[in-house]
């Protein structure tokens, strides 16, 4: 395991990322494609989905195998710039 001086995360690790967006039938599929660009072994089996009480929004928890801070930063950049994503945590 590797710990960098500016990170409390030990790499590699399985890291949960929450992604929020408007409810859309293709939301999970679109997010899966973005995540797979950074972690090719990621599948939809690694996603938990929840709808808001009004069903207007969907939140996805994607558990991604992360090997470096650079990989995690790049993934967050791509997720937050995706037009279907309102927020990623």
NORWOGI-V243006 format. One record per residue. RES is the residue in one small letter. NEAR is the number of other C-alpha atoms within 10 Angstrom. Layout:
RES/NEAR, RES/NEAR
This chain:
x/8, x/12, x/13, x/11, x/7, x/7, x/10, x/8, x/16, x/15, x/17, x/14, x/15, x/13, x/16, x/16, x/18, x/16, x/23, x/23, x/20, x/16, x/17, x/13, x/8, x/10, x/18, x/21, x/13, x/14, x/20, x/20, x/15, x/17, x/22, x/15, x/12, x/17, x/18, x/13, x/11, x/18, x/16, x/15, x/9, x/15, x/19, x/13, x/13, x/13, x/15, x/11, x/8, x/6, x/11, x/11, x/15, x/19, x/23, x/21, x/18, x/24, x/20, x/23, x/20, x/20, x/17, x/16, x/17, x/10, x/14, x/17, x/11, x/11, x/21, x/19, x/12, x/15, x/23, x/16, x/13, x/15, x/8, x/18, x/19, x/15, x/15, x/17, x/11
